[in-house]
């Protein structure tokens, strides 16, 4: 699987751009705030139909533009598929080969994984970020899982609406019968989510690269919020029991207290909690380890390459570690990296296709000119013949 062509229109600070990446390593370099991360974000949107930087569509659309468009040609097992994501302030439209489709019908055509400073919440943020990390991984293996997540969230919203009304009512018990109807659906979809996440964590644990950056070992464990109350292998029975026990508390507080939306992913290094005791460098390294494990799980499941995005590659990694990451990804993913340091681009020059990014425009670096390009820091373009946007 690889991206053969990418087209971006009205996306952040990229007015209109097209590029044809290498099937192997691609490196975007240039000064800060020129559009390097935006290009990675566009690739992520192309595969996931959402951003890794913001949940708000308005943040992606370029100021003054009515909409944004990301379109690409993806090659998978010799077949080409055209994907397109159209964003406007109120809606998102998804297209496969020119035909509009649902999220479940869209996902699965391009498996893309990202490691970025914006994603550090997976390591040190609230549990919801780690749950989302797991759900993204499950979706890469089973796009139909999107329907399960959507249905669970729909049921949870309806139940919370009733619980809020009950908490504000003089007679909260009159809502119980209707709440129990929603609880039945909550048990069904909650059990599907629990099993999917548990299986995925087992796969991830098996594929965590050992000794990638040293002797410290990363380990992960899925922690159900029900684990302290019974046998999670009988999840439906246990969830039904906890919903019954906690009903009075839910009626009083006005929102749901039980379900997989309260679960956690524990991430440790050498047995210590990474979120609390890890340094920034250790946390950044752990995120890369987890992302590489996701790529490996995908490789194993489908026996094909994925797409891997690594933003600001030199933020916490020295040259030795960068080389180690690229070695680990070789033959496993089409890679897109960004850096603001010309020396990192120079280091990658023998095996990478280089793109200089200036003011939201992409300037491919010709092979014969790369030595000269890397010998100086990128400078703003002064001639329209140098850059054509």
C-alpha angles and dihedrals in degrees: 000000000000143000108252097179136009127196122187126185128177092352116147107299093343107099098184128336142160130191140172108213130204117259088235127035123357123182127195112198135176142102122311121283093022097115106270095126091041089061091052089048090052090053090050091050089050091057104031102027089229139071128257090210105051141007090216118094090201090065091061100048113089114250110267094017122112094218147353128235131199115184131170147167113234124194116208123172092337095312124110121218127185114220126187135180117193117193130192128166093270108030149022123223122197126201134188115191089344096307121113114241144173126264091258090050092049102046118082098045094092122025107203128174127187137201112194140147086246086064096055088105085079086071105030105016134085121303092258089071092055092046089052090049089056093045091053089053093050090049091055088060099035117023090185087070085080088073091053092051093046092050093047091051091047092053092045092052092050093048092048090050090055093044091052090052090047093051090052094045130094088223108038093167092071087073095056098091093053093043090054090056089057090045090061090058091042089057092050098049094033091058091050090052093046093052094045094050093044092052092046093051089052089053092047093050090053092051100043105127110242121226093358093149102011142308097315112108122215117214132179135198132184111230117199115209086227096055094098092055104053149311110333090196084076090050101158092051093046094046092050090051094049091048089054093047095046098043095100091050092048091051090051098045097039102232141069117281101178133064144066090293085080097050126115141213112220114212117191138172118207087347096305125114106258095204092059106028106025123102120235090258092050091048092050091048091049091053090053090048091052092046092050089050089054090054090049092050089052092047091051094047098048104018091229139100124269130205117260125195121196115183122203091000094190096052095101103354127088121211094269092054092045089054090048092053092048090048089052091051097046109120091003104077148012100243133213117187133177131205138164092207118090091203090063089051089049091052091052095044098101095058104021137080104228128214122185112212119209126169093338094312127116119225114187111217109229114232094239092050100047097097091054092044092053095046091075137038116261113271129198114269115257101182131057087221090063096055129024114189 
